[in-house]
Amino acid sequence: VFTLLALVWSNSCFSPKEDLSLALKKHYSSLQWGDIDGAAYSVAPELADAFYQEWTKALTARQIAGYKLLRVLLADEGKKAVVQVEFMLYAQNTMIAKKEIQSHIWERKNNIWKRTQ
């Protein structure tokens, strides 16, 4: 019963923007710490396998030293968002760092944000 109440409370107390902020932090922090399984939880089910393979391969040669959300644009009455994130990556074998900017599409269905692109 407590779990159900907590779930109902967590899905109704935050605005779409606040929900998105929490989802982004969890997703990108998980990637930064190499927790691909944790990050994949925030990805739409139809993209999860490709996401897992892409990041498993990417994180074998390099690590994420940090990330910064550059832009978050809400659209479609808070049901979609375009997120631009900057990763600070370094190659494990050379320790050379570089910045990489990626854009991702997030969608909110049933009060849950998922990365869809």
C-alpha positions as CSV (number, residue, x, y, z in Angstrom):
1,V,0.0,0.0,0.0
2,F,2.8,2.4,0.9
3,T,4.5,1.8,-2.5
4,L,1.3,2.5,-4.3
5,L,0.7,5.7,-2.4
6,A,4.3,6.8,-3.0
7,L,3.8,6.1,-6.7
8,V,0.6,8.1,-6.9
9,W,2.2,11.0,-5.0
10,S,5.3,11.0,-7.1
11,N,3.3,11.1,-10.3
12,S,1.0,13.9,-9.3
13,C,3.1,16.4,-7.2
14,F,5.5,17.6,-9.8
15,S,5.0,19.7,-12.9
16,P,6.2,18.3,-16.3
17,K,9.3,20.5,-16.1
18,E,10.2,19.3,-12.6
19,D,9.6,15.6,-13.6
20,L,11.8,16.2,-16.6
21,S,14.5,17.7,-14.5
22,L,14.6,14.7,-12.2
23,A,14.6,12.2,-15.2
24,L,17.4,14.0,-16.9
25,K,19.5,14.1,-13.8
26,K,19.0,10.4,-13.2
27,H,19.7,9.5,-16.8
28,Y,22.8,11.5,-17.4
29,S,24.2,10.9,-14.0
30,S,23.8,7.2,-14.5
31,L,25.7,7.5,-17.8
32,Q,28.5,9.5,-16.1
33,W,29.0,6.7,-13.6
34,G,28.9,4.0,-16.2
35,D,25.5,2.6,-15.0
36,I,24.2,1.8,-18.5
37,D,21.4,-0.3,-17.0
38,G,20.2,2.7,-14.9
39,A,20.4,5.0,-17.8
40,A,18.5,2.6,-20.1
41,Y,15.6,2.7,-17.7
42,S,14.9,6.2,-19.0
43,V,14.9,5.2,-22.6
44,A,11.8,4.2,-24.6
45,P,11.5,0.4,-24.7
46,E,11.9,0.2,-28.5
47,L,15.2,2.0,-28.3
48,A,16.6,0.3,-25.2
49,D,18.6,-2.5,-26.9
50,A,20.3,-0.1,-29.4
51,F,21.0,2.4,-26.6
52,Y,22.5,-0.3,-24.4
53,Q,24.8,-1.6,-27.2
54,E,25.8,1.9,-28.2
55,W,26.8,3.0,-24.7
56,T,28.4,-0.3,-23.8
57,K,30.7,0.1,-26.8
58,A,31.3,3.8,-26.2
59,L,32.2,3.4,-22.5
60,T,34.8,0.7,-23.1
61,A,37.2,3.2,-24.7
62,R,36.2,6.4,-23.0
63,Q,34.6,7.7,-19.8
64,I,32.3,10.6,-19.1
65,A,34.1,13.1,-16.8
66,G,31.0,15.3,-16.6
67,Y,28.0,16.6,-18.4
68,K,26.1,19.9,-18.7
69,L,22.6,20.5,-19.9
70,L,23.0,23.3,-22.4
71,R,19.3,23.6,-23.4
72,V,16.0,22.1,-22.5
73,L,13.1,23.2,-24.6
74,L,9.6,22.0,-23.7
75,A,7.1,21.6,-26.5
76,D,3.6,20.1,-27.1
77,E,2.2,21.4,-23.9
78,G,4.9,19.8,-21.7
79,K,4.6,16.4,-23.4
80,K,7.9,16.6,-25.4
81,A,11.3,18.2,-24.8
82,V,14.4,18.7,-26.9
83,V,17.5,18.4,-24.7
84,Q,21.0,19.5,-25.7
85,V,23.7,18.0,-23.5
86,E,27.4,18.5,-23.5
87,F,29.6,15.6,-22.4
88,M,33.2,15.9,-21.3
89,L,34.7,12.7,-22.4
90,Y,38.2,11.3,-22.0
91,A,39.9,8.4,-23.7
92,Q,41.0,5.8,-21.2
93,N,44.2,5.0,-23.0
94,T,45.5,8.6,-23.6
95,M,43.5,10.6,-21.0
96,I,42.9,13.2,-23.6
97,A,39.6,15.0,-22.9
98,K,37.1,16.4,-25.5
99,K,33.7,17.9,-25.4
100,E,30.8,16.3,-27.3
101,I,27.4,17.8,-27.8
102,Q,24.3,15.6,-28.3
103,S,20.6,16.4,-28.8
104,H,18.0,14.1,-27.5
105,I,14.2,14.0,-27.8
106,W,12.2,13.1,-24.6
107,E,8.5,12.4,-24.4
108,R,6.2,12.3,-21.4
109,K,3.5,9.7,-21.4
110,N,1.5,8.7,-18.3
111,N,3.5,11.2,-16.3
112,I,6.8,9.4,-17.1
113,W,9.5,11.0,-19.2
114,K,11.4,8.7,-21.6
115,R,14.2,9.4,-24.1
116,T,12.8,8.6,-27.5
117,Q,15.7,9.7,-29.7
